[in-house]
């Protein structure tokens, strides 16, 4: 598989209430670009259902979704840096 042209890194911390709206808006917008892409969600030790929702989204769109799970809250900066470390685009 070739590297995507675009990588979107999204740090997540306790966002269970907003993730479904994000998924519903983000993927159609990226699909409309006509570019190859990947979305990397970095769950920063959320204590709510964010990690489970991200895993579910991976099952829906495994072709473009990647999920990194932190066991503890490391902060937004570390979450973004982890995304940069693992992105392919």
TORPA-701668 format. One line per 5 residues: number of its first residue (from 1); their letters; for each residue x, y, z of C-alpha. Coordinates in steps of 0.25 Angstrom, whole numbers, m for minus. Example, Ala and Ser with C-alpha at 12.3 -4.5 7.8 and 13.67 -1.06 7.14 Angstrom:
// residues 2
1> as> 49 m18 31 | 55 m4 29
// end
This chain:
// residues 89
1> xxxxx> 0 0 0 | 6 14 m4 | 7 25 6 | m5 34 7 | m3 48 2
6> xxxxx> m10 54 14 | m9 50 29 | m19 57 39 | m15 55 54 | m26 57 64
11> xxxxx> m23 57 79 | m35 52 87 | m37 53 102 | m51 50 108 | m58 53 95
16> xxxxx> m69 43 95 | m80 53 93 | m74 59 81 | m67 48 73 | m79 43 65
21> xxxxx> m81 57 60 | m67 58 56 | m67 45 49 | m80 49 41 | m73 62 37
26> xxxxx> m59 58 35 | m59 46 26 | m68 52 16 | m60 64 15 | m47 56 13
31> xxxxx> m54 47 3 | m58 59 m5 | m44 64 m6 | m40 52 m16 | m27 50 m9
36> xxxxx> m22 38 m2 | m22 40 13 | m21 35 27 | m27 39 40 | m19 36 53
41> xxxxx> m27 38 66 | m18 38 78 | m26 35 90 | m19 42 102 | m23 33 113
46> xxxxx> m38 37 113 | m46 32 124 | m59 32 117 | m63 23 105 | m55 31 95
51> xxxxx> m45 19 93 | m56 9 90 | m63 19 80 | m49 20 73 | m48 5 72
56> xxxxx> m62 4 66 | m59 15 56 | m46 7 52 | m55 m5 49 | m64 4 40
61> xxxxx> m53 10 32 | m40 2 34 | m35 6 21 | m32 21 26 | m33 20 41
66> xxxxx> m22 18 51 | m23 18 66 | m12 20 76 | m16 18 90 | m9 24 102
71> xxxxx> m11 17 116 | m10 30 123 | m12 45 120 | 1 50 114 | m4 64 109
76> xxxxx> m8 69 96 | 6 72 91 | 11 57 94 | m2 52 87 | 1 61 74
81> xxxxx> 16 57 74 | 12 42 75 | 3 44 63 | 14 51 55 | 23 39 59
86> xxxx> 13 29 53 | 7 36 41 | 11 32 27 | 6 44 19
// end
